[in-house]
């Protein structure tokens, strides 16, 4: 296999697979208590779960790193990207 280029999408693809797996686990854990819950990917956030009984919405944002990430602090790029994205939803 060749050297990775700046256009490689392996990291993003792995992150998306992680997101789908996380969503399936969430759905399975809720299945008994809320069998009519609706799960959506990439709508308001990475994972959106709508409880059909009362209409509540739970948003989950995931971060997956191919290489070990640094600690999540006030200088973390991922933290500020997440907060900026959340502010755009308001």
C-alpha positions as CSV (number, residue, x, y, z in Angstrom):
1,X,0.0,0.0,0.0
2,X,1.3,3.5,-0.8
3,X,2.1,6.4,1.4
4,X,-1.0,8.2,2.8
5,X,-1.7,11.5,1.1
6,X,-3.3,14.7,2.3
7,X,-6.4,13.6,0.6
8,X,-6.8,10.3,2.4
9,X,-10.1,9.7,4.0
10,X,-9.3,6.6,6.1
11,X,-9.6,8.5,9.4
12,X,-13.0,10.0,8.5
13,X,-14.3,6.6,7.3
14,X,-13.2,5.0,10.6
15,X,-14.9,7.8,12.5
16,X,-18.1,7.3,10.6
17,X,-18.0,3.5,11.3
18,X,-17.4,4.3,15.0
19,X,-20.4,6.6,14.9
20,X,-22.7,4.0,13.4
21,X,-21.6,1.3,15.9
22,X,-22.2,3.8,18.8
23,X,-25.7,4.6,17.5
24,X,-26.6,0.9,17.2
25,X,-25.4,0.2,20.8
26,X,-27.5,3.2,22.0
27,X,-30.6,1.9,20.1
28,X,-30.1,-1.6,21.5
29,X,-29.8,-0.3,25.0
30,X,-33.1,1.6,24.7
31,X,-35.0,-1.0,22.8
32,X,-36.8,-2.5,25.8
33,X,-37.7,0.8,27.5
34,X,-38.5,2.8,24.4
35,X,-39.2,0.5,21.4
36,X,-40.5,3.3,19.2
37,X,-37.5,5.6,19.6
38,X,-36.2,7.0,16.4
39,X,-32.5,7.2,15.7
40,X,-31.0,9.6,13.1
41,X,-27.4,10.1,12.0
42,X,-25.9,13.4,10.9
43,X,-29.0,15.5,11.3
44,X,-28.9,18.0,14.2
45,X,-25.7,16.3,15.5
46,X,-23.8,13.1,14.9
47,X,-26.5,11.0,16.6
48,X,-30.0,12.2,17.3
49,X,-32.5,10.0,19.3
50,X,-36.1,11.1,19.4
51,X,-38.4,9.6,22.0
52,X,-41.7,9.1,20.2
53,X,-43.7,9.0,23.4
54,X,-42.9,12.4,24.7
55,X,-41.0,14.0,21.8
56,X,-37.7,14.6,23.7
57,X,-34.6,14.8,21.6
58,X,-31.2,13.7,22.7
59,X,-28.2,14.8,20.7
60,X,-24.8,13.1,20.9
61,X,-21.6,14.3,19.3
62,X,-18.7,11.8,18.9
63,X,-15.0,12.3,18.4
64,X,-12.8,9.5,17.2
65,X,-9.1,9.8,16.7
66,X,-7.0,7.4,14.7
67,X,-3.9,8.5,16.6
68,X,-4.0,9.1,20.4
69,X,-5.5,12.6,21.1
70,X,-4.2,15.0,23.6
71,X,-6.1,15.8,26.7
72,X,-9.4,17.7,26.3
73,X,-8.6,21.1,27.7
74,X,-9.7,24.7,27.0
75,X,-7.0,24.8,24.3
76,X,-8.3,21.6,22.5
77,X,-9.2,22.2,18.9
78,X,-11.9,19.4,19.1
79,X,-13.5,21.1,22.1
80,X,-13.8,24.5,20.3
81,X,-15.1,22.9,17.1
82,X,-17.8,21.1,19.1
83,X,-18.8,24.3,20.9
84,X,-18.9,26.3,17.7
85,X,-21.1,23.6,16.1
86,X,-23.4,23.6,19.1
87,X,-23.7,27.4,18.9
88,X,-24.7,27.3,15.3
89,X,-27.7,25.0,16.3
90,X,-29.1,27.7,18.6
